[in-house]
Amino acid sequence: MIGGFQNIAKIPELKKRILFTLFMLAVYRIGCHIPTPGIDGAALSAFFSDKQGSLFGLFDMFSGGALSNMSVMALGIMPYISSSIILQLLTVVIPHLEKLKKEGEQGRKKITQYTRYGTVILSIVQGFGIAVGLENMSSPGGAMIVPVGGWGFRLLTVITLTAGTAFLMWLGEQVTERGIGNGISLIIFAGIVARLPLAIGNTFRLMGTGEVTPFFMVLIVALMVIVVGVIVFVERGQRRIPVKYAKRVVGRRMYGGQDTHLPLKVNTAGVIPPIFASSIIMFPATIANFLPVKEIPSLQFIVNALNPGHIIYNLIYVMFIFFFCYFYTAVQFNPVDVADNMKRYGGFIPGIRPGKNTAEYIDRVLTRLTLSGAIYVSAVCVLPQIMIYQLNVPFYFGGTALLIVVGVAMDTTNQIESHMLTRHYEGFMKKGFGKAR
């Protein structure tokens, strides 16, 4: 592995791409500390420290702490992700978008353009909502977060936050094009990892005060390593359906006749299900922060049950993860289209008739595979919450964050390794551990 890192310096283009990526991420982190004008920073910090279990805490994690600081990049890259997901879902129901998706590069550019427009619209709406909400918020001590409100503050906040999100969107596209890895994913990765030093310092502080014993800390670290190993193992796992192509003669040339496979990932939906599930289930708890729920005991019980760590929260969380795993997989992967493409080019699955039977077979395999993926995602996401809220463990990464960090790290490592192998250098692992099983 050390030799693999040494080989990076021997490839000028790869070295340039990595340095460019690190520079862009540094710019992003600097922007996360530039505050939005007109806000009392101390009152805002006190407010967010009291709302870590709500939707505010989730969005603050993905923005790398920019939301709790209310910086110019407070919205983070979430509007872009939301816009991308909405466009993907609309592709299924709007024929024009479905046609663009099948047009190749030109269609993809058009969909990307629509995604940018959607990002700006969502940023304006969210920015205005945040501005109005901030005017009505106060810290636990009673200090107003916005000393001087009004339309001037609202317009300034909307322009500032929208510009920050647009800049992040551009920065992510630049990293994807001129750097290494997926720029949008790396921005989220950097935001999550940036809070790691603070968590490590807090852990050592707890060990110093005796609240956490060294033996218990070693046990937690070992469990973290096991969980990361399971994530890497499953994310690399594939169900390979064998496919044969019949020989056909075109002119004087013969095509086909080779054996290949159709790879189906165990976790086809990726990190979308836990993100959606967390957002939906935390929404009632977030709304309740602005309502006098303490005066109504039954409503207070419902709010407490929907807070992270409660058994009802975990059950509903798992149900939503299962639903979105199947829903997003159905949106992303169409067995009928795959079967039609295979039939068009003379491909078939041994023992399965082409056409409808092939589509049904692929759908049956994908359904069983999605069940395994949903169980895996649920376990990874619920286990850290049980450790945090039931065992009082100072565990830094939640399940969603852990999936993102490990997934992005593997994807970026694979891209670096592919650059090295293309230029006849060894990768990080001599036996190709990074390749899918």
Phi, psi and omega in degrees: 000321179298321177297326178296318177293325178293329180290339179300319181292343181275353180247102185303318182295316180294318178299319179296318180295318180294316179296321178296318179297315179297322179294316179296321178292326176295320176299318179299316181292326175295317179298333180291350181248009175266111188285152173284134183296150173087015184237138175278107185296321181294317179294322179294318179297320178294324180294315183288330177294339179266355186237032185291335182271007183254188179296332177300317179296322179295311180294326179294326178295315181289335179269004178069031181086000182291330181288318179293333174274349186048055179276180180293344178250033185297326179287342180064210181258005183299322176300324179292318179295317179298317179296320179296316180294318179299317179296322179294321178290322180290337179300330182286328188254344180252115183300325181297316179292323177295323178293318178297322181298329182270000183272001177085220187297316181296319177295321179296320178297322180292318178295322176298321178296316176298323179297321177296315177300316179297324179297315180296317180297313179298323179295320179296314181296313181293321178299318179293319178297319178295318181298314179294320179295320180297326180295333182260003182262154175216158179287165177304336178276354178100356181285135179288135180289325178247102181299320182233107181265203180113178183293332177298315178295319182296313180296317180297319180293317180299313181296317182295311183291323178293319178296322179295318178292319178298320178295319178297321179298315178296318181298317179296321178293325177294320179296318179297321184278317187249351180252215181231135180088180177275120186298316182296316179296321180293328177295315176296318178303313181295322179296322180286314184291334182298337181269000182295316180303320179297320179293320178295317177298320179294324179294316178295327178294319178294324177292324179293326180275354179087003179288335177233126181278152179302320180299316180295324180293320177297321178297319180294318179297318178297320179294322177298318179297319179296316180297316178298319178298320178296319179298314180298317182298313184287320181295333178274346185288142178222150169256109185264112178271121182294138180228133176246144178245127181288152179285139176217145183255124176239107185070238178256006183249150179250129181243160178081198180088359182261160177257134178218196181212158175255108183278129175241120180289148176295316179251079183293325185282346178069224184263004181297314181303310180294328178295311179296316182298317180296318181297315184290315185286334178275347183299313178300320179295326179290316178298324182295338178296339182257005182242152178280065185288339182295339180279346181242106185301317181296320178291325178296322178296318179297317180296317179295324181292335181265011175271148180304138179104336179283148183296324178294321177300315181296320180295314179294323179300314180295319179299316179294322179298315178300315182299312184287333174299313180288319183295312183289326176296320178295326179288320186281327189233120180249106182299328181295315178297320180296316180295320179295319179295320178297317181294323182296324183259016175080021180265151178204155176268126182306127179087356181239131179289141179296159177092232186297317180298322178295317179298318179294322179294314179297319179296321179294317178294318182294323179297315178294322180293321179295326176299315177297318179296321180294320177296317179297312180297319179298317180296316181295324184279326184276326182303310179298326179292322176296320179294322183288310191265335181262323182257001180055046180269133177283059185275126188281306186276131168280174183298315180298314180296322181295318177298318181295311184298311182293317181297315180293320179299317179294318181296316179294319178298320179296321179293319177297317181294323179295324176297319181290318181293328178297328181259023172066033171251155177288149177277197181287325179244126185294329182263014174068045180297331183289346181285149181294142180282000000 
